[in-house]
């Protein structure tokens, strides 16, 4: 029987927020996040990880006062994967979520993700650009890169999701405890690493949830810089993915049933 979603209000929620050079927006973004979270949860912590920021991010972060705030300052920029891993190591909640510090995805999704986890009692809830109910405003070149990457993922891995890369994911704490000692990827391949290791450890009940993402609103790069950035991201992601594939092949896959679901309420089960 599914757990009453209201019971989740009594559980502790850890929210990890990786940031890098967000000085201009960090205070307003944290206020927006806390406004949403305080409406629905009484027991929570917000772990903001500044990943080697070189602007005024650290100063402004340390000036922000809230009893639920736990800032972590990483000395050198190592990548979002490293920042999330640092947050995982400090998280004490029954449920652990990370959300991109730029808040391209609105924090109101946190309540929805927790409700979906309560309803379906899954291991992980992830945002998906390919969910039929998602509303995505995304440039063509990024859509192309995303599609090519997901084709590669389907060819190499047994991760049964349509989109591994969206910057909001929710986990039950046992999932994080099981995979944390094995996490190594620092940059763009860390989402896939998390999902791959979770499956290997037997946590393969993953729910894909709809999101709203307006990339044009959050991105202010010139077109030429944006294309160069996407090219660099693509090369880094490809390198991480191939290295991860070599690692995953060596790991023993625990025999466990695979359950895939979408937030439309359709659940499919198959024996592994």
C-alpha positions as CSV (number, residue, x, y, z in Angstrom):
1,X,0.0,0.0,0.0
2,X,1.3,3.4,-0.9
3,X,2.4,5.7,1.9
4,X,0.2,8.7,2.7
5,X,2.0,11.7,1.1
6,X,1.3,13.7,4.3
7,X,3.6,11.4,6.2
8,X,6.5,12.8,4.3
9,X,6.1,16.1,6.0
10,X,7.4,14.5,9.2
11,X,10.4,13.0,7.5
12,X,13.7,14.9,7.2
13,X,14.5,16.2,3.8
14,X,18.1,17.1,2.8
15,X,18.3,19.5,-0.2
16,X,21.7,19.8,-1.9
17,X,22.3,22.9,-3.9
18,X,25.6,22.9,-5.9
19,X,26.6,26.4,-7.0
20,X,29.5,28.0,-8.9
21,X,29.9,31.7,-9.4
22,X,26.3,32.5,-8.6
23,X,27.0,35.8,-6.6
24,X,24.4,37.8,-8.6
25,X,21.6,35.4,-7.9
26,X,22.4,33.3,-4.9
27,X,20.6,35.3,-2.2
28,X,17.4,35.6,-4.3
29,X,17.6,31.9,-5.3
30,X,18.0,30.7,-1.7
31,X,15.1,32.9,-0.6
32,X,12.9,31.4,-3.3
33,X,14.0,27.9,-2.4
34,X,13.3,28.4,1.3
35,X,10.0,30.0,0.7
36,X,8.8,27.0,-1.2
37,X,10.3,24.4,1.2
38,X,9.0,26.0,4.4
39,X,5.5,25.9,3.1
40,X,5.4,22.1,3.0
41,X,8.2,20.7,5.2
42,X,9.0,21.3,8.8
43,X,12.1,19.2,9.1
44,X,14.7,19.9,6.4
45,X,18.3,21.0,5.8
46,X,19.7,22.9,2.8
47,X,23.3,22.1,2.0
48,X,24.7,24.7,-0.4
49,X,28.0,23.6,-1.9
50,X,30.1,26.3,-3.5
51,X,32.3,24.5,-5.9
52,X,35.4,26.7,-6.0
53,X,33.6,29.9,-6.7
54,X,35.9,32.8,-7.6
55,X,33.4,35.7,-7.4
56,X,31.5,36.9,-4.3
57,X,29.4,33.7,-4.0
58,X,31.1,32.5,-0.8
59,X,30.9,35.8,0.9
60,X,27.2,36.2,0.2
61,X,26.5,32.5,1.1
62,X,28.2,32.9,4.5
63,X,26.2,36.1,5.1
64,X,22.9,34.2,4.6
65,X,21.4,33.3,7.9
66,X,18.9,30.4,8.3
67,X,18.8,27.6,10.9
68,X,18.4,25.0,8.2
69,X,21.4,26.2,6.1
70,X,24.6,24.3,5.9
71,X,27.2,25.9,3.6
72,X,30.1,23.9,2.2
73,X,33.0,25.8,0.5
74,X,35.1,23.7,-1.8
75,X,38.5,25.2,-2.3
76,X,39.0,24.4,-6.0
77,X,36.4,24.0,-8.8
78,X,36.1,20.3,-9.6
79,X,32.7,20.0,-11.1
80,X,29.0,19.6,-10.1
81,X,29.5,15.8,-9.5
82,X,32.1,16.6,-6.9
83,X,29.9,19.2,-5.3
84,X,26.9,16.9,-5.1
85,X,29.1,14.2,-3.7
86,X,30.3,16.6,-0.9
87,X,26.6,17.3,-0.2
88,X,25.7,13.6,-0.1
89,X,28.5,13.0,2.5
90,X,26.9,15.7,4.8
91,X,23.2,14.9,4.2
92,X,21.4,13.4,7.2
93,X,17.8,13.4,5.8
94,X,15.5,10.4,5.2
95,X,15.2,11.7,1.7
96,X,18.0,13.5,-0.2
97,X,17.4,15.8,-3.2
98,X,19.7,17.8,-5.3
99,X,18.7,20.8,-7.5
100,X,20.9,23.0,-9.6
101,X,21.8,26.2,-7.9
102,X,20.9,28.4,-10.8
103,X,17.2,27.4,-10.2
104,X,16.5,26.9,-13.9
105,X,14.1,24.3,-12.5
106,X,11.8,26.0,-10.0
107,X,12.0,24.7,-6.4
108,X,8.2,24.2,-6.3
109,X,9.0,20.9,-8.0
110,X,10.4,19.6,-4.7
111,X,7.0,19.2,-3.2
112,X,5.8,17.4,-6.3
113,X,8.8,15.1,-6.4
114,X,8.2,14.1,-2.7
115,X,4.5,13.5,-3.4
116,X,5.4,11.2,-6.3
117,X,7.8,9.3,-4.1
118,X,5.1,8.9,-1.5
119,X,2.6,7.7,-4.0
120,X,4.7,5.2,-5.8
121,X,7.2,4.3,-3.1
122,X,10.0,4.3,-5.6
123,X,13.8,4.5,-4.9
124,X,14.5,7.6,-7.1
125,X,12.5,10.4,-8.7
126,X,14.2,12.2,-11.6
127,X,13.2,15.1,-13.8
128,X,12.9,14.3,-17.4
129,X,12.8,16.6,-20.4
130,X,11.2,13.7,-22.4
131,X,8.2,13.2,-20.1
132,X,5.1,13.9,-22.1
133,X,3.9,16.5,-19.6
134,X,7.2,18.4,-19.5
135,X,7.2,22.0,-20.9
136,X,10.7,22.6,-22.3
137,X,12.1,25.6,-24.1
138,X,15.4,24.4,-25.4
139,X,17.7,25.4,-28.3
140,X,18.0,23.0,-31.2
141,X,21.7,22.2,-30.7
142,X,21.2,21.2,-27.1
143,X,18.3,19.0,-28.1
144,X,20.5,17.3,-30.6
145,X,23.3,16.7,-28.1
146,X,20.8,15.4,-25.6
147,X,19.2,13.0,-28.1
148,X,22.6,11.6,-29.2
149,X,23.7,11.1,-25.6
150,X,20.6,9.2,-24.6
151,X,21.0,7.0,-27.7
152,X,24.6,6.2,-26.4
153,X,23.2,5.5,-22.9
154,X,20.6,3.1,-24.2
155,X,23.3,1.3,-26.3
156,X,25.8,0.9,-23.4
157,X,23.9,0.8,-20.2
158,X,20.8,-0.9,-18.7
159,X,19.4,2.3,-17.1
160,X,15.7,2.2,-18.0
161,X,15.1,6.0,-18.2
162,X,14.6,8.4,-21.1
163,X,16.7,11.3,-19.7
164,X,19.5,11.0,-17.2
165,X,20.8,14.6,-17.2
166,X,18.1,16.9,-15.7
167,X,19.4,18.8,-12.6
168,X,16.9,17.7,-10.1
169,X,16.8,14.2,-8.5
170,X,15.3,12.8,-5.3
171,X,16.6,9.7,-3.5
172,X,15.7,7.6,-0.5
173,X,18.7,7.8,1.9
174,X,19.6,4.0,1.6
175,X,20.2,4.6,-2.1
176,X,22.7,7.4,-1.4
177,X,24.4,5.4,1.4
178,X,24.8,2.4,-1.0
179,X,26.4,4.3,-3.9
180,X,28.3,7.1,-2.2
181,X,31.5,5.0,-1.7
182,X,31.7,4.3,-5.4
183,X,31.0,7.7,-6.9
184,X,34.0,9.1,-8.8
185,X,32.8,11.3,-11.7
186,X,33.2,15.0,-11.0
187,X,31.6,16.6,-14.0
188,X,28.9,16.0,-16.6
189,X,28.7,12.2,-16.4
190,X,27.9,12.1,-12.7
191,X,24.1,11.8,-13.2
192,X,24.5,8.7,-15.3
193,X,27.0,7.3,-12.8
194,X,24.5,7.7,-10.0
195,X,21.7,6.0,-11.8
196,X,24.0,3.2,-13.1
197,X,25.4,2.4,-9.6
198,X,22.0,2.6,-8.0
199,X,20.8,-0.1,-10.5
200,X,23.8,-2.3,-9.7
201,X,23.0,-2.0,-6.0
202,X,19.4,-3.1,-6.6
203,X,17.8,0.3,-6.5
204,X,16.2,0.4,-9.9
205,X,12.6,1.6,-9.2
206,X,13.1,5.0,-10.9
207,X,10.2,7.4,-11.6
208,X,10.5,10.0,-14.3
209,X,8.6,13.2,-13.5
210,X,7.7,16.2,-15.7
211,X,9.5,19.5,-15.4
212,X,9.3,23.0,-16.7
213,X,12.5,24.3,-18.1
214,X,13.1,27.6,-19.9
215,X,16.7,27.5,-21.0
216,X,16.4,30.7,-23.0
217,X,15.4,32.6,-19.9
218,X,18.3,31.3,-17.7
219,X,21.1,31.5,-20.3
220,X,22.7,34.8,-21.4
221,X,25.6,33.5,-23.5
222,X,26.2,34.7,-27.0
223,X,25.4,32.1,-29.7
224,X,29.1,31.5,-30.6
225,X,30.1,31.0,-26.9
226,X,27.1,28.8,-26.3
227,X,28.0,26.5,-29.2
228,X,31.6,26.3,-28.0
229,X,30.3,25.5,-24.5
230,X,28.0,22.8,-25.8
231,X,30.9,21.2,-27.8
232,X,33.2,21.2,-24.7
233,X,30.4,19.7,-22.6
234,X,29.8,17.0,-25.2
235,X,33.4,15.9,-25.3
236,X,33.6,15.8,-21.5
237,X,30.4,13.9,-21.2
238,X,31.5,11.4,-23.8
239,X,34.8,10.8,-22.0
240,X,33.0,10.4,-18.7
241,X,30.5,8.0,-20.2
242,X,33.1,5.7,-21.8
243,X,35.2,5.6,-18.6
244,X,32.0,4.8,-16.6
245,X,31.0,2.0,-19.0
246,X,34.4,0.4,-18.5
247,X,33.9,0.5,-14.7
248,X,30.3,-0.7,-14.8
249,X,31.2,-3.7,-16.8
250,X,33.5,-4.9,-14.0
251,X,30.9,-4.6,-11.3
252,X,28.7,-7.4,-10.3
253,X,25.0,-6.7,-11.0
254,X,22.8,-7.7,-8.1
255,X,19.8,-9.8,-9.2
256,X,16.8,-7.7,-8.5
257,X,13.5,-7.0,-10.3
258,X,13.5,-3.9,-12.6
259,X,10.6,-1.6,-12.2
260,X,10.1,1.4,-14.5
261,X,7.5,4.0,-14.2
262,X,6.4,7.4,-15.4
263,X,4.6,10.1,-13.4
264,X,1.5,9.6,-15.7
265,X,0.7,6.7,-13.4
266,X,1.6,3.9,-15.8
267,X,3.9,1.4,-14.2
268,X,5.5,-1.5,-16.0
269,X,7.3,-4.4,-14.3
270,X,9.6,-7.0,-15.7
271,X,11.7,-9.7,-14.1
272,X,15.5,-9.1,-14.4
